[in-house]
Amino acid sequence: MPNHIIRHFLLVYNMSRIIFLVFGGIIMGRLLYDENNLPEINSLKAANYDTIDKSTVEPVKRVGVLTSGGDAPGMNAAIRSVVRAGINAGFEMYGVTRGYHGLWKGEIKQLDGRSVSETLQRGGTFLMTARSKSFMTDQGVLKGARMMEAYELDALIVIGGDGSYKGARALARIGMPVIGMPGTIDNDIASTEYTIGYDTAMNTAMQCIDKLRDTASSHERCSVIEVMGRNAGWIALNVGIATGAESILIPEVPYDFNRDVLRVILDGRNTGKKHYIVIVAEGVCKAEEIAKQIEEATGIEARPTILGHLQRGGSPTLRDRTIASLMGIKAIDCLVEKRFNRLVCMQHGEITDVDIETGLEMTKTITPEAIANVKRLG
Ligand code: F6P
């Protein structure tokens, strides 16, 4: 066969291989990562043990605990609490490393009371964590359940945010008993007024912003600070109040630059203000863009700062340590009482629990009035 025909054939062959691999990869990726790809499990409901005769329910013996999603200060305190309270209740406690990813891989080890010593005051999570979207496929959930069975775990305590709760709910829907504990700096879990890590993150942000105020004041500048919260403005709102911010922009309340930023700064300047603090939740827009707009519109020098993952680290505050500890005890109480598939939460200031299906249907938001209130402090 002539060379040019062979070359042509090879070119076509290689191009088709590339196209096949790229499109095949995209399709496989979608199958693995599409969070809604749970057609069968989605049509089920987790058992509500409040309606089940407890004498027919086997008592729990072996309990797994994992942390999942973004880490949050106080997660260690939560693990320590469930491990110690669990052992004191007569359970064998097992730590699963790297969230659902570790469950999949069987990274499961028994924990005794001493293995959680010296963890109470440490930030992060010694069990480590991961964002494991592939767990949300049918295969992922079934594999997780198989691992629970292989390690004879009668129940799994999941410490994390809404995404982690959805993984727990999927396990519950196929008959694996779970308990959720709220761990995220964002405070964006609808079933609870408070999430473990929120207080530490806010205090960290507040301390950073106090420092930024010093330099903004010395230079008569505007400091635009981006805090965490892709979909939730809880950190921005409260840290903004605590640091005397002129303007707070959050994802829940649409903003108008002229009205909510520019006007406030110009009014402040008219009353003799020399420096300004603007807080932007990361989900709203980039601090850099807002700083540029302010500088262009007012001539006031504006400097952007992104606090980023600083807010996720550090030794947990007293509030996070105590709430994590008390929530851990509540999680174990649910297991002792054979009340599975519950989400531990804070409601009206009390630590309690709610059914996982109900909890995941709840909604929570910040009202425009909360932001409007801030203007009254200017
Ligand atoms: O855990 C919550 C959170 O800190 C959000 O506030 C933020 O948007 C996100 O996690 C950042 O995630 P990652 O760790 O993947 O950068």
Boltz pocket constraint, residues with backbone or C-beta under 6 A from the ligand:
constraints:
  - pocket:
      binder: B
      contacts: [[A, 69], [A, 70], [A, 71], [A, 184], [A, 185], [A, 186], [A, 228], [A, 229], [A, 230], [A, 231], [A, 282], [A, 312]]
      max_distance: 6.0
